[in-house]
Amino acid sequence: MATSSENELSILDKVEFFNGLDSDSKAFAINCSTKVSIDQGSFLFFQGDPADAFYIVSSGQIRLTQINELGEQVIHYFPGRGDAIGIIVVLRGVDYPVTAQAAISSELLKWDQETLKSLLFKYPQLAINSIQILSNYIFDFQNKIQALS
């Protein structure tokens, strides 16, 4: 395994999933990741693919799009440095609801589902953080429904 850099450690400091872990634990998590380089226009995954990994953008920017029921492509978000992609769907074990494509050449850290499970068992704080992320997602969703009604 490669050693984590100060840059990668500073990125994990910004990611809610890794809140509460000390630097050594974050370095271990980084060393469990796979470094992914993706050229502009290339795809990480497609809408409907099994969610088998989550990513954190180290550099660059990713475009998240979704094809709606009318067949139109809708842009959801442009995650950049320090943003996590796919954590909720990997935790739930469902398909990716969006397509992820590099808006510009990008570097990412990738954890597959099995590695994620190992980290959750090794660091219970990550499980607590996962619950917090999911509960925030539900809360935000409820607020959006209330605003629309």
C-alpha positions in Angstrom: 0.0 0.0 0.0 1.1 3.5 -0.8 1.6 6.0 2.0 -0.8 8.8 2.3 0.2 12.3 1.6 -0.5 15.5 3.7 -2.7 16.6 0.8 -4.9 13.5 1.0 -5.1 13.8 4.8 -6.3 17.4 4.5 -8.9 16.2 2.0 -10.3 13.6 4.4 -10.5 16.4 7.1 -13.2 17.9 5.0 -15.3 14.7 4.5 -18.1 14.1 7.0 -17.7 10.4 6.8 -14.2 10.6 8.4 -15.1 13.0 11.2 -13.7 12.0 14.6 -10.9 9.9 13.2 -7.3 10.8 14.2 -4.6 11.3 11.6 -3.2 7.8 11.9 -6.7 6.3 11.3 -7.3 8.6 8.3 -3.9 7.6 6.9 -4.8 3.9 7.3 -8.1 4.6 5.5 -6.3 6.4 2.7 -3.8 3.5 2.4 -6.8 1.2 1.9 -8.1 3.3 -1.0 -7.2 3.0 -4.6 -6.0 6.1 -6.5 -8.0 6.7 -9.6 -7.0 9.1 -12.5 -9.7 10.0 -15.0 -9.4 12.0 -18.1 -11.9 14.8 -19.0 -15.0 13.2 -20.6 -14.3 9.7 -19.1 -16.9 8.0 -16.9 -16.5 6.7 -13.3 -19.9 4.9 -13.4 -23.3 5.1 -15.1 -26.8 5.5 -13.8 -28.1 2.1 -12.9 -24.7 0.4 -12.4 -24.4 -1.4 -9.0 -23.0 0.9 -6.4 -19.8 -1.0 -5.6 -17.5 1.9 -4.5 -17.5 5.4 -3.2 -15.1 8.2 -4.2 -13.5 11.3 -2.9 -12.3 13.9 -5.3 -8.6 14.7 -4.7 -8.4 17.2 -7.6 -10.5 18.1 -10.6 -14.2 18.1 -11.0 -16.9 15.5 -11.7 -20.2 16.0 -13.4 -23.2 14.1 -11.9 -26.1 13.7 -14.3 -29.3 11.7 -14.4 -31.6 10.7 -17.2 -35.2 11.6 -16.1 -38.4 9.8 -17.0 -38.7 12.0 -20.2 -35.3 10.8 -21.3 -33.7 14.2 -20.6 -30.3 14.6 -19.0 -30.4 16.6 -15.8 -27.2 17.9 -14.2 -27.3 17.4 -10.5 -24.0 18.6 -9.1 -20.3 19.2 -9.8 -18.3 17.7 -7.0 -14.8 19.0 -6.6 -11.9 18.6 -4.3 -12.9 17.0 -1.0 -16.4 16.0 -2.1 -17.6 12.4 -1.6 -19.4 10.7 -4.4 -21.6 7.6 -3.9 -21.3 7.1 -0.1 -25.1 6.9 0.5 -25.8 4.4 -2.2 -22.8 2.2 -1.3 -24.0 2.1 2.3 -27.5 1.2 1.1 -26.2 -1.4 -1.4 -28.3 0.0 -4.3 -27.6 1.1 -7.9 -26.0 4.5 -8.7 -28.9 6.9 -9.3 -26.6 9.2 -11.4 -23.8 9.0 -14.0 -20.4 10.4 -13.0 -18.2 11.9 -15.7 -15.0 13.9 -15.4 -15.8 17.5 -16.2 -12.0 18.0 -16.2 -9.1 15.6 -15.7 -9.5 14.4 -12.1 -7.8 12.4 -9.3 -10.0 10.5 -6.8 -9.6 8.1 -3.9 -11.8 5.0 -4.2 -13.0 2.6 -1.6 -14.8 -0.6 -2.8 -17.7 -1.9 -0.8 -15.7 -4.7 0.9 -13.0 -2.3 2.0 -15.7 0.1 3.3 -17.2 -2.7 5.4 -13.8 -3.5 6.8 -13.2 0.1 7.8 -16.6 0.3 9.4 -15.8 -2.7 11.6 -12.3 -1.4 12.4 -13.5 2.2 13.2 -17.0 2.3 14.8 -16.9 6.1 14.5 -17.4 5.6 10.8 -20.6 3.7 11.4 -21.8 6.5 13.6 -20.9 9.0 10.9 -22.8 6.9 8.4 -25.9 7.0 10.5 -25.5 10.8 10.8 -25.0 11.2 7.0 -28.1 9.1 6.3 -30.2 10.9 8.9 -29.1 14.3 7.4 -30.1 13.0 4.0 -33.6 12.0 5.3 -34.0 15.3 7.1 -33.1 17.3 4.0 -35.4 15.2 1.9 -38.3 15.8 4.3 -37.7 19.5 4.2 -37.7 19.5 0.4 -41.1 17.6 0.4 -42.5 20.1 2.9 -41.3 23.0 0.7 -42.9 21.4 -2.3 -46.3 20.8 -0.6 
